[in-house]
Amino acid sequence: MIDLAKPNPSAMISPKAHIYKIIGNFCVMSYTLTSLCIGKKYTPIVNHWLKRIQSTCPTVDKIQIWTEADIKIQNIKYNEYAWWDLIRLYNNLELLIKTKKPVVHCDMDIIVEKDIGPLVNLPYDIIISTEIGGANAFPKECSEKLGFGVCSGFYAIKPSAISFLLELFKIMEERKYNNYSDQVNMMNIFINTPHTITTELMDNGKFINRIISIKGIKICVLDFNAVIRDPIYSKGQYANHINIDNVGGTNNFIRYFYEPLESLPLTCRCGKLGDTNKCSHIRM
């Protein structure tokens, strides 16, 4: 096991040292894709999720699903919110240091719609999705200052970001901001550290990403519609991040792998509450 507190200096490599694959006429980054599966809610999803990844992501080198057997950290407070974030970042960071190539985390409740390779190939040190809610996204005390929030259900991390990620892991483990959440701790780093935010177009202007320059690295916060939370329509998104409870549980969720999004029950909270007549998401 690699000691995250004392990483091998040779692992701190430049982005140019990534391993590449030739797909057609293009040279693209290969990567390891990971997810976390702990609890009976997610176990029935695994095979459907794997099948979708294998059919849509040609540049993935290896798929690793972390389970209870991969809990290597001692003294975790399992009654504290987001203890699972600590486990997945520990394992993903260990893998990143060991393989020296990108690691992509994709939650088990994310359904990939098309190849995520172009997202991994973006020239940034960390690529992460956007949380639902805009300036009111969780945690609000951070998003109201930034104007947006990040969602750690989908992220890609590269060796050039190891120092930043070690710092993030440390403050998560110490519960500096009162919980283990990578999302909460990362956003608190943003608002408490000098940084700049710019925007860049992706996919011929279809998506507008935010680029955060901070602590010597660049973090790409993907357009909300690129990896969309609680989707209503198909908009050419790379993936759909669906709240399992909002659609009535695991069995209903599995239908989203196989049936058109528009023909299924609403994924938003309006659908869960049965109040579809006043659904603001449909109007949006």
Backbone as numpy.savetxt, mean C-alpha at the origin, in Angstrom:
# Nx Ny Nz CAx CAy CAz Cx Cy Cz
18.09 -14.20 10.46 17.25 -13.00 10.46 18.13 -11.75 10.46
17.81 -10.77 9.66 18.58 -9.54 9.57 18.20 -8.62 10.72
19.20 -8.03 11.35 18.96 -7.08 12.44 18.58 -5.74 11.82
17.33 -5.34 11.96 16.87 -4.10 11.34 17.54 -2.88 11.97
17.99 -3.03 13.19 18.62 -1.90 13.86 20.03 -1.66 13.33
20.63 -2.69 12.73 22.00 -2.58 12.22 22.09 -3.17 10.82
21.51 -2.48 9.84 21.51 -3.02 8.48 22.91 -3.06 7.89
23.14 -4.02 7.01 24.40 -4.12 6.30 24.56 -2.90 5.40
25.65 -2.13 5.53 25.81 -0.93 4.70 25.73 -1.23 3.21
26.11 -2.44 2.81 26.06 -2.79 1.39 24.64 -2.83 0.87
23.66 -2.91 1.80 22.26 -2.92 1.37 21.76 -1.53 1.03
22.49 -0.51 1.43 22.06 0.86 1.19 22.51 1.27 -0.20
21.85 0.75 -1.21 22.30 0.93 -2.58 21.45 1.96 -3.31
21.92 2.39 -4.46 21.21 3.40 -5.24 20.06 2.76 -6.00
19.08 3.58 -6.44 17.96 3.02 -7.21 18.41 2.30 -8.47
19.57 2.67 -9.03 20.02 2.06 -10.27 20.45 0.60 -10.08
20.58 0.16 -8.84 21.05 -1.19 -8.59 19.93 -2.22 -8.59
18.70 -1.79 -8.87 17.58 -2.74 -8.89 17.77 -3.77 -10.00
17.16 -4.92 -9.81 17.17 -5.96 -10.82 16.05 -5.69 -11.81
16.35 -5.83 -13.10 15.38 -5.53 -14.15 15.02 -6.77 -14.95
13.86 -6.72 -15.58 13.41 -7.75 -16.50 13.09 -7.11 -17.84
13.23 -7.89 -18.91 12.83 -7.44 -20.23 11.45 -8.02 -20.52
10.46 -7.14 -20.67 9.10 -7.54 -21.01 8.77 -6.90 -22.35
8.68 -7.72 -23.39 8.47 -7.18 -24.73 9.65 -6.32 -25.12
9.40 -5.06 -25.43 10.47 -4.14 -25.79 10.87 -3.21 -24.65
10.40 -3.53 -23.42 10.63 -2.63 -22.31 11.47 -3.29 -21.22
12.29 -2.46 -20.57 13.08 -2.89 -19.42 12.37 -2.39 -18.16
11.91 -3.30 -17.32 11.12 -2.92 -16.15 11.68 -3.56 -14.89
11.41 -2.93 -13.74 11.88 -3.47 -12.47 11.12 -4.75 -12.10
11.85 -5.75 -11.66 11.20 -6.89 -11.05 11.09 -6.62 -9.55
10.20 -7.33 -8.87 9.95 -7.03 -7.48 9.35 -8.24 -6.78
9.39 -8.20 -5.46 8.69 -9.17 -4.63 7.39 -8.53 -4.15
6.31 -9.26 -4.26 5.02 -8.75 -3.81 4.60 -9.49 -2.55
4.20 -8.75 -1.53 3.83 -9.36 -0.26 2.43 -8.95 0.17
1.86 -9.76 1.05 0.60 -9.41 1.70 0.61 -10.02 3.08
-0.40 -9.67 3.86 -0.53 -10.18 5.22 -1.86 -10.89 5.34
-1.82 -12.12 5.84 -3.06 -12.89 6.01 -3.10 -13.45 7.43
-3.77 -12.75 8.30 -3.94 -13.17 9.69 -5.43 -13.05 10.03
-6.04 -14.17 10.34 -7.45 -14.14 10.70 -8.33 -14.81 9.66
-9.47 -15.34 10.14 -10.35 -16.12 9.28 -11.08 -15.28 8.24
-11.11 -13.97 8.41 -11.75 -13.12 7.41 -11.00 -13.18 6.08
-9.67 -13.32 6.15 -8.84 -13.22 4.95 -8.44 -14.56 4.35
-8.40 -15.61 5.16 -7.93 -16.91 4.66 -8.68 -17.40 3.42
-10.02 -17.29 3.35 -10.71 -17.77 2.14 -10.40 -16.95 0.88
-9.80 -15.77 1.06 -9.53 -14.90 -0.08 -8.23 -15.27 -0.79
-7.31 -15.92 -0.09 -5.94 -16.08 -0.55 -5.83 -16.62 -1.98
-6.48 -17.71 -2.27 -6.33 -18.32 -3.60 -6.87 -17.43 -4.71
-7.95 -16.73 -4.44 -8.51 -15.80 -5.44 -7.55 -14.63 -5.67
-6.99 -14.13 -4.58 -6.04 -13.02 -4.64 -4.78 -13.43 -5.42
-4.26 -14.61 -5.11 -3.08 -15.12 -5.81 -3.33 -15.28 -7.30
-4.47 -15.85 -7.63 -4.81 -16.06 -9.04 -4.84 -14.74 -9.79
-5.41 -13.72 -9.16 -5.49 -12.41 -9.81 -4.09 -11.79 -9.99
-3.26 -11.88 -8.97 -1.90 -11.34 -9.08 -1.13 -12.04 -10.19
-1.21 -13.35 -10.23 -0.47 -14.13 -11.23 -0.93 -13.84 -12.65
-2.19 -13.45 -12.81 -2.71 -13.20 -14.15 -2.51 -11.76 -14.61
-2.19 -10.86 -13.69 -2.10 -9.45 -14.07 -0.70 -8.86 -13.94
0.20 -9.49 -13.22 1.48 -8.86 -12.88 2.67 -9.69 -13.38
3.08 -9.50 -14.64 4.13 -10.33 -15.22 5.53 -10.08 -14.67
5.77 -8.93 -14.03 7.13 -8.63 -13.56 7.36 -9.01 -12.10
6.34 -9.57 -11.45 6.56 -9.99 -10.07 7.45 -11.23 -10.06
8.51 -11.18 -9.24 9.46 -12.29 -9.15 8.98 -13.36 -8.17
8.44 -12.89 -7.06 8.04 -13.81 -5.99 6.88 -13.20 -5.24
5.98 -14.05 -4.75 4.87 -13.61 -3.92 5.04 -14.21 -2.53
4.99 -13.37 -1.52 5.18 -13.81 -0.14 4.00 -13.33 0.70
3.29 -14.27 1.32 2.18 -13.91 2.19 2.60 -14.15 3.64
2.64 -13.08 4.41 3.02 -13.19 5.82 1.83 -13.69 6.64
2.10 -14.62 7.57 1.07 -15.20 8.42 1.52 -15.12 9.88
0.76 -15.77 10.77 1.15 -15.79 12.19 2.56 -16.34 12.38
2.98 -17.24 11.49 4.32 -17.84 11.61 5.43 -16.84 11.38
5.11 -15.67 10.82 6.12 -14.67 10.50 6.18 -13.55 11.53
5.55 -13.74 12.66 5.62 -12.75 13.74 6.93 -12.97 14.49
7.91 -12.07 14.26 9.25 -12.24 14.82 9.58 -11.21 15.89
8.66 -10.29 16.13 8.93 -9.21 17.07 8.39 -9.59 18.44
9.18 -9.33 19.45 8.76 -9.63 20.81 8.03 -8.43 21.42
7.21 -8.72 22.40 6.57 -7.69 23.22 5.62 -6.77 22.44
4.97 -7.30 21.42 3.94 -6.53 20.74 2.70 -6.47 21.62
2.09 -5.32 21.70 0.84 -5.16 22.44 -0.31 -5.43 21.47
-0.83 -6.66 21.51 -1.85 -7.05 20.53 -3.20 -6.39 20.76
-3.35 -5.71 21.87 -4.60 -4.97 22.11 -4.51 -3.55 21.58
-3.36 -3.18 21.00 -3.17 -1.84 20.46 -3.51 -1.81 18.98
-4.06 -0.70 18.53 -4.43 -0.54 17.12 -3.22 -0.70 16.20
-3.44 -1.42 15.11 -2.48 -1.54 13.99 -1.20 -2.31 14.36
-1.28 -3.24 15.31 -0.10 -4.05 15.61 0.37 -4.81 14.37
-0.57 -5.11 13.48 -0.23 -5.84 12.26 0.67 -5.03 11.33
0.59 -3.70 11.40 1.46 -2.86 10.57 2.91 -3.06 10.93
3.17 -3.23 12.23 4.53 -3.45 12.70 5.09 -4.76 12.15
4.26 -5.79 12.12 4.69 -7.09 11.61 5.00 -7.04 10.12
4.10 -6.43 9.35 4.33 -6.43 7.90 5.50 -5.55 7.51
5.69 -4.38 8.18 6.84 -3.55 7.82 8.14 -4.21 8.23
8.16 -4.87 9.38 9.37 -5.58 9.80 9.77 -6.60 8.73
8.83 -7.42 8.32 9.14 -8.46 7.34 9.46 -7.89 5.97
8.74 -6.86 5.55 9.00 -6.27 4.25 10.36 -5.58 4.22
10.72 -4.92 5.31 12.01 -4.25 5.38 13.15 -5.26 5.43
12.96 -6.34 6.17 13.95 -7.41 6.20 14.17 -7.98 4.80
13.08 -8.17 4.07 13.15 -8.70 2.70 13.83 -7.70 1.78
13.54 -6.42 1.93 14.15 -5.39 1.11 15.66 -5.36 1.30
16.11 -5.43 2.54 17.54 -5.42 2.83 18.22 -6.67 2.27
17.53 -7.79 2.36 18.11 -9.07 1.91 18.19 -9.16 0.38
17.14 -8.76 -0.32 17.08 -8.97 -1.77 17.63 -7.79 -2.57
17.65 -6.60 -1.95 18.15 -5.40 -2.61 17.36 -5.06 -3.87
16.07 -5.37 -3.86 15.20 -4.97 -4.96 13.83 -4.62 -4.41
13.00 -3.93 -5.20 11.73 -3.42 -4.65 10.86 -4.50 -4.02
10.19 -4.08 -2.96 9.18 -4.90 -2.30 7.87 -4.13 -2.37
6.84 -4.80 -2.85 5.51 -4.19 -2.96 4.59 -4.88 -1.98
3.96 -4.08 -1.13 2.93 -4.63 -0.23 1.56 -4.33 -0.81
0.70 -5.35 -0.82 -0.66 -5.20 -1.35 -1.61 -5.93 -0.41
-2.47 -5.20 0.27 -3.40 -5.82 1.22 -4.24 -6.90 0.55
-4.67 -7.86 1.35 -5.48 -8.96 0.83 -6.85 -8.49 0.36
-7.28 -7.31 0.80 -8.58 -6.79 0.34 -8.43 -5.81 -0.83
-7.28 -5.87 -1.50 -7.07 -5.10 -2.72 -7.14 -6.05 -3.91
-7.98 -5.71 -4.87 -8.13 -6.51 -6.08 -7.41 -5.78 -7.21
-6.32 -6.35 -7.68 -5.54 -5.74 -8.76 -6.27 -5.90 -10.08
-6.43 -4.80 -10.81 -7.16 -4.82 -12.07 -6.25 -4.87 -13.29
-5.03 -4.38 -13.16 -4.08 -4.43 -14.27 -2.66 -4.39 -13.71
-1.69 -4.65 -14.56 -0.30 -4.76 -14.16 0.15 -3.55 -13.33
0.65 -3.80 -12.12 1.14 -2.72 -11.27 2.61 -2.42 -11.53
3.22 -3.15 -12.46 4.62 -2.91 -12.80 4.94 -1.45 -13.10
4.10 -0.74 -13.89 4.38 0.67 -14.16 4.43 1.53 -12.90
3.70 1.16 -11.87 3.75 1.91 -10.62 5.09 1.68 -9.91
5.53 0.43 -9.89 6.81 0.09 -9.28 7.95 0.77 -10.03
7.77 0.92 -11.34 8.82 1.46 -12.20 8.95 2.98 -12.09
8.03 3.63 -11.39 8.13 5.08 -11.21 9.44 5.43 -10.50
10.08 6.55 -10.86 11.42 6.86 -10.35 11.42 7.48 -8.96
10.77 6.80 -8.02 10.70 7.31 -6.65 11.11 6.22 -5.67
11.45 6.65 -4.47 11.98 5.73 -3.46 10.88 4.95 -2.75
9.73 5.58 -2.57 8.54 4.95 -2.02 7.36 5.38 -2.87
6.50 4.44 -3.19 5.24 4.73 -3.89 4.12 4.21 -2.99
3.14 5.06 -2.71 2.09 4.65 -1.77 0.74 5.20 -2.23
-0.33 4.50 -1.90 -1.67 4.94 -2.33 -2.21 6.02 -1.41
-3.31 6.63 -1.84 -3.95 7.73 -1.11 -5.14 7.21 -0.31
-5.27 7.70 0.90 -6.38 7.33 1.77 -7.65 8.05 1.35
-8.78 7.44 1.60 -10.06 8.07 1.32 -10.32 9.20 2.33
-10.94 10.28 1.86 -11.33 11.34 2.79 -10.68 12.68 2.55
-9.69 12.76 1.66 -9.05 14.04 1.37 -8.45 14.68 2.61
-8.80 15.94 2.87 -8.26 16.66 4.02 -8.84 16.17 5.35
-9.79 15.23 5.29 -10.35 14.63 6.51 -9.93 13.17 6.67
-8.96 12.74 5.87 -8.51 11.35 5.92 -7.86 11.04 7.27
-7.88 9.77 7.62 -7.25 9.32 8.86 -5.73 9.34 8.71
-5.00 9.90 9.69 -5.45 10.65 10.86 -5.70 12.12 10.50
-6.83 12.63 10.91 -7.28 13.96 10.50 -6.32 15.06 10.93
-5.67 14.90 12.08 -4.77 15.94 12.57 -3.59 16.16 11.62
-3.30 15.15 10.81 -2.23 15.28 9.81 -2.79 15.67 8.44
-3.85 15.01 8.02 -4.39 15.26 6.68 -4.94 16.67 6.52
-5.44 17.25 7.60 -5.96 18.62 7.48 -4.84 19.62 7.26
-3.62 19.24 7.61 -2.45 20.09 7.33 -1.88 19.82 5.94
-1.89 18.55 5.53 -1.35 18.17 4.23 -2.34 18.36 3.09
-3.63 18.22 3.42 -4.67 18.26 2.40 -5.01 16.89 1.85
-4.37 15.85 2.36 -4.59 14.48 1.92 -3.99 13.52 2.94
-4.30 12.24 2.77 -3.70 11.21 3.61 -3.13 10.11 2.76
-2.25 9.31 3.32 -1.70 8.16 2.61 -2.35 6.89 3.13
-2.42 5.89 2.27 -2.99 4.59 2.64 -1.93 3.52 2.45
-1.57 2.85 3.53 -0.50 1.85 3.46 -1.00 0.47 3.04
-2.25 0.41 2.54 -2.72 -0.86 1.98 -1.95 -1.27 0.74
-1.45 -0.25 0.02 -0.61 -0.51 -1.15 0.60 0.40 -1.09
1.78 -0.20 -1.12 3.00 0.61 -1.22 4.12 -0.21 -1.85
5.03 0.51 -2.49 6.26 -0.09 -3.02 7.43 0.62 -2.36
8.37 -0.16 -1.85 9.55 0.41 -1.19 10.80 -0.09 -1.90
11.80 0.78 -2.00 13.03 0.47 -2.73 14.23 0.63 -1.81
15.36 0.00 -2.15 16.53 0.05 -1.26 16.99 1.45 -0.92
16.77 2.40 -1.80 17.18 3.78 -1.54 16.41 4.42 -0.40
15.33 3.77 0.05 14.51 4.32 1.14 14.77 3.63 2.47
15.76 2.78 2.55 15.97 1.97 3.76 16.16 2.84 5.01
16.98 3.88 4.93 17.21 4.71 6.11 15.91 5.33 6.62
15.11 5.86 5.70 13.82 6.44 6.09 12.91 5.38 6.72
12.88 4.19 6.14 12.01 3.12 6.63 12.46 2.61 8.00
13.77 2.59 8.24 14.27 2.19 9.56 13.82 3.20 10.62
13.87 4.48 10.26 13.39 5.50 11.19 11.89 5.34 11.45
11.14 5.08 10.37 9.70 4.87 10.52 9.42 3.68 11.41
10.11 2.58 11.18 9.89 1.37 11.99 10.18 1.64 13.47
11.24 2.38 13.73 11.63 2.67 15.11 10.55 3.44 15.85
9.99 4.48 15.21 8.99 5.26 15.93 7.66 4.50 16.02
7.40 3.60 15.05 6.23 2.73 15.17 6.38 1.81 16.37
7.55 1.19 16.47 7.80 0.25 17.57 7.71 0.95 18.92
8.17 2.20 18.98 8.14 2.96 20.22 6.77 3.59 20.49
5.86 3.49 19.51 4.53 4.09 19.60 4.64 5.59 19.90
5.53 6.25 19.18 5.79 7.68 19.40 4.51 8.50 19.25
3.65 8.09 18.31 2.40 8.82 18.09 1.20 8.00 18.57
1.44 7.24 19.64 0.39 6.57 20.41 -0.21 5.33 19.77
0.31 4.87 18.64 -0.09 3.56 18.12 0.95 3.05 17.14
0.75 1.83 16.66 1.72 1.18 15.78 1.52 1.52 14.30
0.47 2.23 13.96 0.09 2.43 12.56 1.20 3.06 11.73
1.57 2.38 10.63 2.56 2.96 9.72 2.01 4.23 9.09
0.73 4.23 8.81 0.07 5.38 8.19 0.14 6.60 9.11
-0.23 6.42 10.37 -0.21 7.51 11.34 1.21 8.03 11.55
2.15 7.12 11.73 3.52 7.52 12.02 4.18 8.18 10.81
3.93 7.66 9.60 4.50 8.26 8.40 3.97 9.68 8.21
2.66 9.86 8.37 2.09 11.19 8.16 2.56 12.18 9.23
2.81 11.71 10.43 3.38 12.58 11.45 4.82 12.97 11.12
5.57 12.07 10.50 6.90 12.45 10.02 6.77 13.58 9.00
5.80 13.46 8.10 5.61 14.48 7.07 5.38 15.86 7.69
4.43 15.93 8.62 4.05 17.26 9.11 5.06 17.84 10.09
5.96 17.00 10.61 6.94 17.47 11.58 8.35 17.59 11.01
8.46 17.45 9.69 9.77 17.50 9.03 9.68 18.42 7.83
10.70 19.26 7.60 10.69 20.11 6.40 10.56 19.25 5.14
9.70 19.67 4.23 9.47 18.90 3.02 8.85 19.81 1.96
8.87 19.33 0.74 8.16 20.02 -0.34 7.22 19.03 -1.01
6.12 19.55 -1.57 5.17 18.70 -2.29 4.93 19.30 -3.67
5.15 18.50 -4.69 4.86 18.90 -6.05 3.89 17.88 -6.65
3.43 18.13 -7.86 2.55 17.18 -8.53 3.13 16.78 -9.88
2.81 15.57 -10.29 3.24 15.07 -11.60 2.12 14.26 -12.22
2.01 14.36 -13.54 1.02 13.60 -14.27 1.51 12.19 -14.53
0.59 11.23 -14.57 0.91 9.84 -14.88 -0.10 9.32 -15.88
0.33 8.42 -16.73 -0.55 7.79 -17.73 -1.22 8.85 -18.61
-0.37 9.70 -19.21 -0.83 10.73 -20.14 -1.87 11.67 -19.52
-1.66 11.98 -18.25 -2.51 12.95 -17.59 -3.75 12.38 -16.93
-3.92 11.08 -17.01 -5.11 10.47 -16.40 -5.09 10.58 -14.89
-3.90 10.47 -14.31 -3.74 10.53 -12.86 -2.78 11.66 -12.50
-3.01 12.28 -11.36 -2.13 13.32 -10.85 -1.57 12.85 -9.51
-0.28 12.56 -9.47 0.37 12.08 -8.25 1.03 13.22 -7.51
1.10 13.11 -6.20 1.85 14.06 -5.37 3.22 13.49 -5.08
4.25 14.35 -5.15 5.62 13.92 -4.88 6.12 14.67 -3.66
6.41 13.93 -2.59 6.91 14.53 -1.36 8.42 14.33 -1.31
9.16 15.44 -1.28 10.62 15.38 -1.11 10.92 15.62 0.36
11.52 14.62 1.00 11.72 14.68 2.45 12.89 13.79 2.85
13.75 14.28 3.71 14.86 13.50 4.25 15.70 12.84 3.16
15.88 13.53 2.04 16.76 13.03 0.99 16.14 12.00 0.06
14.84 11.73 0.22 14.18 10.78 -0.68 12.94 11.42 -1.27
12.36 10.74 -2.27 11.11 11.21 -2.87 10.05 10.12 -2.72
8.91 10.54 -2.20 7.79 9.63 -1.97 6.67 10.02 -2.91
6.23 9.08 -3.72 5.13 9.32 -4.65 3.82 8.86 -4.01
2.92 9.80 -3.78 1.59 9.47 -3.28 0.66 9.41 -4.49
0.24 8.21 -4.83 -0.53 8.00 -6.04 -1.87 8.72 -6.02
-2.30 9.13 -7.19 -3.65 9.67 -7.36 -4.65 8.70 -6.71
-5.62 9.25 -6.01 -6.62 8.42 -5.33 -7.26 7.41 -6.29
-7.48 7.82 -7.53 -8.16 6.96 -8.50 -7.26 5.90 -9.12
-5.97 5.91 -8.80 -5.06 4.88 -9.32 -5.22 3.57 -8.56
-5.25 3.68 -7.23 -5.58 2.54 -6.35 -6.71 3.05 -5.47
-7.91 2.81 -5.89 -9.07 3.52 -5.35 -9.73 2.78 -4.18
-10.03 3.52 -3.14 -10.74 2.96 -1.99 -12.23 2.96 -2.26
-12.89 1.87 -1.90 -14.34 1.73 -1.99 -14.89 2.23 -3.34
-14.46 1.58 -4.43 -14.82 2.06 -5.77 -16.30 1.85 -6.09
-16.84 2.74 -6.92 -18.21 2.63 -7.40 -18.23 2.24 -8.88
-17.29 2.82 -9.64 -17.22 2.57 -11.07 -15.82 2.10 -11.45
-15.72 1.45 -12.61 -14.42 1.13 -13.20 -13.94 2.36 -13.97
-12.79 2.88 -13.60 -12.25 4.09 -14.22 -10.85 3.87 -14.77
-10.51 2.63 -15.06 -9.16 2.34 -15.52 -8.14 2.29 -14.40
-8.61 2.09 -13.16 -7.73 2.06 -12.01 -6.83 0.81 -12.05
-5.69 0.93 -11.38 -4.78 -0.20 -11.27 -5.32 -1.24 -10.29
-6.02 -0.79 -9.28 -6.53 -1.72 -8.27 -7.68 -1.11 -7.51
-8.53 -1.98 -6.96 -9.65 -1.58 -6.12 -9.40 -2.03 -4.69
-9.45 -1.09 -3.75 -9.25 -1.40 -2.34 -10.62 -1.36 -1.67
-11.14 -2.53 -1.34 -12.54 -2.65 -0.93 -12.64 -3.06 0.54
-13.41 -2.32 1.30 -13.67 -2.66 2.70 -14.59 -3.88 2.75
-14.07 -5.01 3.23 -14.82 -6.26 3.22 -16.13 -6.14 4.00
-16.08 -5.46 5.14 -17.28 -5.32 5.96 -18.36 -4.50 5.25
-17.95 -3.53 4.46 -18.93 -2.68 3.76 -19.73 -3.44 2.72
-19.18 -4.53 2.19 -19.89 -5.28 1.15 -20.54 -6.54 1.69
-20.58 -6.68 3.01 -21.32 -7.79 3.60 -20.50 -9.01 3.95
-19.17 -8.87 4.00 -18.35 -9.99 4.43 -17.54 -10.64 3.33
-16.78 -11.66 3.72 -15.80 -12.30 2.84 -16.43 -12.91 1.59
-17.52 -13.63 1.73 -18.12 -14.30 0.57 -18.57 -13.30 -0.49
-19.16 -12.21 -0.06 -19.54 -11.16 -1.00 -18.32 -10.52 -1.64
-17.30 -10.30 -0.83 -16.08 -9.68 -1.35 -15.48 -10.49 -2.49
-15.47 -11.80 -2.36 -14.86 -12.66 -3.39 -15.53 -12.47 -4.74
-16.80 -12.09 -4.75 -17.50 -11.85 -6.02 -16.84 -10.75 -6.83
-16.17 -9.83 -6.16 -15.55 -8.70 -6.85 -14.35 -9.12 -7.70
-13.85 -10.32 -7.50 -12.79 -10.84 -8.36 -13.34 -11.27 -9.72
-14.63 -11.59 -9.78 -15.17 -12.27 -10.95 -16.33 -11.56 -11.64
-16.97 -10.61 -10.97 -18.14 -9.95 -11.54 -17.85 -8.47 -11.77
-18.49 -7.85 -12.76 -18.27 -6.42 -13.02 -18.60 -5.58 -11.80
-17.77 -4.61 -11.55 -17.94 -3.75 -10.38 -19.31 -3.10 -10.35
-19.76 -2.63 -11.53 -21.02 -1.90 -11.58 -22.25 -2.76 -11.28
-22.12 -4.08 -11.40 -23.27 -4.96 -11.17 -23.36 -5.45 -9.73
-22.37 -5.08 -8.91 -22.29 -5.57 -7.54 -22.81 -4.53 -6.54
-23.07 -4.94 -5.30 -23.54 -3.97 -4.29 -22.52 -2.86 -4.09
-23.01 -1.71 -3.66 -22.11 -0.59 -3.41 -21.02 -0.97 -2.42
-19.79 -0.51 -2.69 -18.69 -0.80 -1.78 -18.56 0.26 -0.70
-19.28 1.38 -0.84 -19.16 2.46 0.12 -20.05 2.19 1.34
-19.92 3.03 2.34 -20.70 2.85 3.57 -22.20 3.03 3.32
-22.55 3.79 2.28 -23.96 3.96 1.95 -24.60 2.60 1.64
-23.85 1.76 0.92 -24.35 0.44 0.58 -24.52 -0.42 1.82
-23.57 -0.31 2.75 -23.62 -1.10 3.98 -24.85 -0.71 4.80
-25.17 0.58 4.82 -26.29 1.06 5.61 -27.62 0.90 4.88
-27.57 0.56 3.59 -28.77 0.38 2.81 -29.37 1.67 2.29
-28.68 2.78 2.52 -29.20 4.08 2.09 -28.58 4.45 0.75
-29.02 3.80 -0.32 -28.42 4.03 -1.63 -29.06 5.21 -2.35
-30.23 5.66 -1.94 -30.90 6.77 -2.63 -30.16 8.09 -2.47
-29.50 8.26 -1.32 -28.80 9.51 -1.05 -27.27 9.35 -1.12
-26.84 8.35 -1.87 -25.39 8.06 -1.93 -24.64 9.17 -2.67
-23.83 9.92 -1.94 -23.06 11.02 -2.55 -21.96 10.50 -3.45
-21.50 9.26 -3.20 -20.44 8.70 -4.01 -20.89 8.46 -5.45
-22.13 8.03 -5.62 -22.66 7.84 -6.97 -22.72 9.17 -7.71
-23.16 10.23 -6.99 -23.21 11.53 -7.64 -21.83 12.01 -8.03
-20.82 11.67 -7.22 -19.44 12.06 -7.54 -18.98 11.34 -8.79
